[in-house]
Amino acid sequence: MLFSRVTPAAKRQALREALASGPIVRMPGAFNPLSARLIEEKGFEGVYVSGAVLAADLGLPDIGLTTLTEVAGRAGQIARVTDLPALVDADTGFGEPMNMARTVQTMEDAGVAGIHVEDQVNPKRCGHLDGKEVVGLGDAVRRVRAAVDGRRDPGFLVMARTDVRGTEPGERGLRLAIDRAKALADAGADAIFPEAMNDLSEFEAVASALDVPVLANMTEFGKSELFTAKQLEDAGARIVIYPVTLLRLAMGTAERALDTIAADGTQDTLVPQMQTRARLYELVDYAGYNHFDANVFTYRP
């Protein structure tokens, strides 16, 4: 009831242990706290908080318009309701290197297990769009070092994302991505997020070149095919995220439902597709709250 039974430190330790051994860590993107509860109940190993999802939820494009306060607030709401570790998209750190250090500490306070910070310039772009630009290697390294130096809990995961692969075609782009990933790992990154890989061989090339875990981004409508978790694990990836999947499904369903109501004048035909009231109450632990209130305060069922 009310909050997770697991401390943030324990969640961070669990994530690190999962990355060190065992099967690939699967992290669907939670678009709100309730969806995070569902992710946990369905047996996944972690929860992802996508910057693109948060921006879209606020009616904004994913170009760095969200603030640290907005992202940390939503991340904390999600982390509060699940025992799973949460990994959060921190964009480019919300400012210069000193802001990056503050971002890490704010995210620590929010109770999440870790963040990733990317090497794009501001305003940033979705990682699977063309026309991206990245900062110089020196600036990218300083971001990572500021994040690592800024954390107070050594268990907090600092992941570095590089978008270099999308700035150059062919083998040269992959080689630049690997070289930058190595430099970011040397700067202290605990894991690497190589964005917009084209195929499994590219994931394998990055993973085999590094001594830290590698994340695979399985976003729909992107540069990568939608590989299975097993395929990615065999290629050397240790984490797979599905950042926008649940939001896209929910919004697609909502749009079709509104069309039906507009056409029919009623939602009656949609009721069989809905989550029931009983199921919703189960997810939010309505019975647990009632039990607490009945024994301590005023509720009488």
Beta strands, then each sheet from edge to edge (+ up, - down):
strand 1: 25-28
strand 2: 47-49
strand 3: 86-89
strand 4: 114-118
strand 5: 157-162
strand 6: 191-194
strand 7: 215-217
strand 8: 239-242
sheet 1: 1+ 8+ 7+
sheet 2: 2+ 3+ 4+ 5+ 6+
end
